[in-house]
């Protein structure tokens, strides 16, 4: 069996596990752990607080450090999407492999597990390690819970590759993200007397206007890096809710929004400026309505990735790629920032295109899997033998 044939068989198995983030991934983790332990890997499972999800650290080979491949097991939902084939059954057509997660990112996991099979038959000089997480698609929650267990279980790797879909291009930087929620409090009343009360939706829209103004300022005066597709930090309002009936002045409203920040743009000062603006809105409203309030809470965050272009890992990984070129930067986030923050040299490089992620009829080109298999074989050869 060729490495690519095994990779496709593994991908078919992985796609069959419907590991949507809202559901358990334990069946997949059970199967992967058995697969790895049968090949001599030392495996450590990290359960989430509910016990219904788990991540996995695995290692084979002598000594400390080593090379780690990392990916997430969860996928986004298929709700409301019109698929032409069963999303949880691998379909091959015209050189493409269709199924939920083929691109993001079970394609890479299949390559990693195929490489694990090859690693088990090699005499390694340093460890070959895997990290498989959960709940990446809902804000990199799983790896944030798992990362503190890496050192005491299988030890920190020398280098780590996050296999998100980059078309096998090397990525050294991505933005960080902070998700926030603003809860706006007003005073209810009959709409015929609306000016007597404080409309929570008005507070919310005043805050949204402030967010838009701050976004314009970030675009014009904030930090810039033209190597990013979106070369500045961005603020985005994704959801506004409030009100119960047209003839009732709403006394509550909720805004869900996010900050995606450049690695060099610390999120703290931006969020603090936003809080001060919210306080100003509230202060003006309280001149007539003491009930007015806006509370901003951070619900989640993951760090940016900023691996120097001249670092050891960049030169090392570049030598294993079939397409040379400058390392790139992306706007979307990954789990790489957590590994980097833990002190591991980390890059992002994996098969497939982010353009295919999260869509109906998600697919990955079979040629992308072959390229990833070839890169991983070169990496294995570099850490094997005398």
C-alpha positions in Angstrom: 0.0 0.0 0.0 1.4 3.4 -1.0 1.4 6.2 1.6 -1.2 8.2 -0.4 -3.5 5.2 -0.6 -3.3 4.8 3.1 -4.0 8.5 3.6 -7.2 8.4 1.5 -8.4 5.3 3.4 -7.7 7.1 6.7 -9.5 10.2 5.5 -12.5 8.1 4.6 -12.5 6.7 8.1 -12.2 10.2 9.7 -14.9 11.7 7.6 -17.3 9.0 8.8 -17.1 10.5 12.3 -19.6 13.4 12.4 -17.6 15.4 14.8 -19.5 18.7 14.6 -18.2 21.0 17.4 -21.6 20.9 19.3 -21.3 17.1 19.5 -19.0 14.6 21.1 -15.7 13.6 19.3 -15.0 10.6 21.6 -15.7 7.9 19.0 -13.0 9.5 16.7 -10.6 9.8 19.6 -11.2 6.2 20.6 -10.4 5.0 17.1 -7.3 7.2 16.7 -5.9 6.3 20.1 -6.3 2.6 19.3 -4.7 3.1 15.9 -1.7 4.9 17.4 -1.2 2.6 20.4 -1.2 -0.4 18.0 1.8 1.3 16.4 3.7 1.8 19.6 2.7 5.4 20.4 2.5 6.7 23.9 -0.9 8.3 24.1 -2.4 10.8 26.6 -6.0 11.8 26.5 -7.2 15.2 27.8 -10.9 15.3 28.6 -13.0 18.5 28.5 -14.9 19.6 31.6 -18.0 17.7 30.5 -16.3 14.4 29.7 -18.0 14.3 26.3 -15.0 15.5 24.3 -11.3 14.9 24.4 -8.0 15.8 22.8 -5.0 13.5 22.4 -1.3 13.9 22.7 0.8 11.1 21.2 4.5 10.4 20.8 6.9 7.8 19.5 10.7 7.8 19.5 13.5 8.5 21.9 14.6 11.6 23.8 13.0 15.0 24.2 11.9 17.7 21.8 11.0 16.3 18.4 8.6 17.2 15.7 4.9 17.7 16.3 2.0 17.7 13.9 -1.2 19.3 15.2 -4.8 19.4 14.0 -8.3 19.6 15.3 -10.9 16.9 15.1 -14.1 19.0 15.0 -15.9 20.3 11.9 -18.5 23.0 11.3 -22.2 22.1 11.0 -23.9 21.2 7.7 -27.2 22.8 8.8 -28.9 24.7 6.0 -26.3 23.6 3.4 -27.3 21.9 0.1 -24.8 19.0 -0.4 -24.8 16.9 -3.6 -23.5 13.9 -1.6 -23.4 12.6 1.9 -21.2 15.0 3.8 -20.1 12.3 6.3 -19.2 9.8 3.6 -16.1 10.4 1.5 -16.9 10.9 -2.2 -14.2 10.8 -4.9 -14.8 12.6 -8.1 -12.5 14.2 -10.8 -9.4 14.2 -8.6 -11.3 15.7 -5.6 -12.4 14.2 -2.3 -15.7 15.5 -1.0 -16.9 15.5 2.6 -17.3 17.7 5.7 -13.8 18.3 7.0 -11.9 17.0 4.0 -10.2 20.4 3.7 -10.7 21.7 7.3 -8.9 19.7 8.5 -9.2 16.0 8.5 -7.2 15.9 5.3 -4.2 16.9 7.3 -5.1 14.5 10.1 -5.2 11.7 7.6 -1.7 12.6 6.3 -0.5 12.8 9.9 -1.8 9.4 10.8 -0.4 8.0 7.6 3.0 9.5 8.6 2.5 7.9 12.1 2.3 4.5 10.5 5.5 5.1 8.6 7.2 6.5 11.7 6.4 3.4 13.7 8.6 1.4 11.3 11.6 3.8 11.4 14.5 4.1 13.8 13.9 7.6 15.0 16.6 9.9 16.5 14.1 12.2 18.1 10.4 11.9 18.9 7.6 12.2 16.4 4.5 13.7 18.1 0.9 14.3 17.3 -1.7 16.7 18.9 -5.4 16.3 18.1 -7.7 18.8 19.6 -11.4 19.6 19.8 -13.6 22.7 19.6 -11.2 24.6 17.4 -14.1 25.8 15.2 -15.7 27.6 18.1 -12.7 29.7 19.1 -9.7 27.3 19.7 -11.2 26.3 23.0 -9.9 22.7 23.1 -6.2 23.5 22.7 -6.4 26.3 25.3 -7.6 23.6 27.8 -5.1 21.0 26.6 -1.9 23.0 26.2 -0.8 23.0 29.9 -0.9 19.2 29.8 1.6 19.0 26.9 4.8 19.4 28.9 3.9 17.0 31.7 2.7 14.2 29.3 4.8 13.9 26.2 6.9 17.0 26.6 7.2 20.1 24.4 8.3 19.5 20.9 11.2 21.2 19.2 9.0 22.4 16.4 5.3 22.2 15.6 3.4 22.3 12.3 -0.3 23.2 12.4 -1.9 21.6 9.3 -4.6 24.1 8.5 -5.4 24.4 4.8 -2.8 26.8 3.2 -2.3 25.0 -0.1 1.0 23.7 1.4 2.3 27.2 1.6 4.3 28.1 4.7 2.6 30.6 7.1 4.5 32.2 9.9 2.1 34.8 11.1 -1.7 35.1 11.7 -3.9 37.5 13.6 -5.2 37.0 17.1 -8.8 37.2 18.0 -10.9 38.5 20.9 -14.6 37.9 21.0 -16.7 40.3 23.1 -20.3 40.8 24.1 -21.9 44.1 25.1 -25.1 44.0 27.2 -27.1 47.2 27.0 -29.6 48.0 29.6 -32.5 50.6 29.2 -35.9 51.1 30.6 -39.1 49.6 29.2 -42.2 51.5 28.5 -45.1 52.1 26.1 -43.8 53.2 22.7 -46.3 56.1 22.6 -44.3 57.6 25.4 -40.9 56.5 24.0 -38.9 59.6 24.8 -39.7 59.1 28.5 -37.7 55.9 28.6 -34.2 54.8 27.6 -34.2 52.5 24.5 -31.6 49.7 24.9 -31.3 49.3 21.2 -30.4 53.0 20.9 -27.6 52.4 23.3 -26.5 49.4 21.3 -26.5 51.3 18.0 -24.6 54.2 19.6 -22.0 51.6 20.6 -22.0 50.1 17.1 -21.3 53.5 15.6 -18.4 53.9 18.0 -17.1 50.5 16.9 -17.3 51.6 13.2 -15.5 54.9 14.1 -12.7 53.0 15.8 -12.5 50.6 12.8 -11.9 53.6 10.5 -9.2 54.9 12.9 -7.5 51.5 12.9 -7.6 51.5 9.1 -6.2 55.0 8.8 -3.9 55.4 11.8 -3.4 51.9 13.3 -0.6 49.4 12.8 -0.3 48.2 9.2 1.4 45.1 7.7 0.9 44.9 3.9 1.8 41.2 3.9 -1.5 40.4 5.4 -4.5 40.3 3.0 -6.3 42.6 5.4 -3.3 44.7 6.5 -4.7 46.2 9.7 -6.6 45.1 12.8 -10.4 44.8 12.4 -13.5 45.2 14.5 -16.6 43.4 13.4 -20.2 43.3 14.8 -21.7 40.0 14.0 -25.0 40.0 15.9 -27.5 42.5 17.5 -30.5 41.3 19.4 -33.1 43.1 21.5 -36.7 44.1 21.8 -39.9 42.0 22.1 -42.6 44.0 20.4 -42.9 47.1 18.3 -45.0 49.0 20.9 -42.6 48.3 23.8 -39.5 50.3 24.4 -36.8 47.6 24.7 -35.0 47.5 28.1 -32.2 45.2 26.9 -30.1 44.6 23.9 -27.0 42.4 23.2 -24.2 43.0 20.7 -21.8 40.2 19.8 -18.6 41.5 18.2 -14.9 40.6 17.6 -11.5 42.1 17.3 -9.0 40.5 15.0 -5.6 42.1 15.7 -2.3 42.1 14.0 0.5 40.3 16.0 2.1 43.7 16.7 -1.2 45.3 17.7 -1.9 44.5 21.4 -5.6 44.0 21.9 -5.7 45.5 25.4 -5.4 49.2 24.5 -8.0 48.8 21.7 -10.5 47.1 24.1 -9.8 49.7 26.8 -10.5 52.5 24.4 -13.8 50.8 23.5 -14.8 50.5 27.2 -14.1 54.2 27.7 -16.3 55.1 24.7 -19.1 52.9 26.1 -18.8 54.7 29.5 -19.2 58.0 27.7 -22.3 56.8 26.0 -23.7 55.6 29.3 -22.7 58.8 31.1 -24.6 61.0 28.6 -27.7 58.7 28.8 -27.7 58.8 32.6 -28.2 62.5 32.6 -31.9 61.7 32.0 -32.2 58.0 32.6 -30.2 56.5 35.5 -31.0 53.0 34.5 -28.8 53.2 31.4 -25.8 50.8 31.3 -23.5 49.0 29.0 -21.4 46.1 30.2 -18.7 44.7 27.9 -17.4 41.2 28.6 -14.7 39.2 26.8 -16.0 35.7 26.1 -13.0 34.2 24.4 -9.6 35.0 22.9 -6.7 33.2 21.1 -3.2 34.7 20.6 -1.7 35.8 17.3 1.2 33.9 15.7 4.4 35.7 15.0 7.2 33.4 14.1 10.3 35.4 12.8 11.0 34.7 9.1 14.7 34.1 10.0 13.9 31.5 12.8 15.2 28.0 12.7 11.9 26.3 12.0 11.2 28.5 8.9 14.5 27.5 7.2 14.1 23.9 8.3 10.5 23.4 7.1 11.1 25.3 3.9 13.6 22.7 2.9 10.9 20.0 2.8 8.4 21.9 0.7 8.2 21.2 -3.1 7.4 24.9 -3.7 9.9 27.3 -2.4 9.0 30.9 -1.7 8.6 33.5 1.0 6.6 32.6 4.1 3.2 34.1 4.2 0.7 35.7 6.6 -3.1 35.1 6.9 -6.0 36.9 8.6 -7.7 33.7 9.9 -6.7 32.3 13.2 -5.4 28.9 14.2 -4.2 27.0 17.3 -0.6 28.0 16.4 -0.6 31.0 18.7 -1.2 28.7 21.7 1.8 26.5 20.9 4.0 29.5 20.2 3.0 31.1 23.5 4.0 27.9 25.2 7.5 28.3 23.8 7.3 26.0 20.8 8.6 27.2 17.4 5.4 26.9 15.3 4.3 27.4 11.7 1.1 26.7 9.8 1.3 24.5 6.6 -1.3 22.1 5.4 -3.1 20.7 2.3 -6.2 22.2 0.8 -7.5 25.7 0.3 -9.3 27.8 3.0 -11.6 28.9 0.2 -13.2 25.4 0.4 -13.6 25.4 4.2 -17.1 25.5 5.8 -18.9 25.3 2.4 -21.4 22.8 1.1 -19.6 20.2 -1.0 -16.3 20.9 0.8 -13.5 19.1 -0.9 -9.7 18.7 -1.1 -7.7 18.0 -4.1 -6.1 14.5 -4.1 -2.9 16.2 -5.3 -2.8 18.3 -2.2 -2.8 15.2 0.0 0.1 13.8 -2.1 2.1 16.9 -1.6 1.5 16.8 2.2 2.4 13.1 2.3 5.7 13.9 0.4 6.5 16.7 2.8 5.9 14.5 5.9 8.0 11.7 4.4 10.9 14.1 4.0 10.5 15.3 7.6 10.5 11.7 8.8 13.6 10.9 6.9 15.3 13.9 8.5 14.8 12.5 12.0 15.3 8.9 11.3 18.5 6.8 10.9 21.9 7.0 12.4 
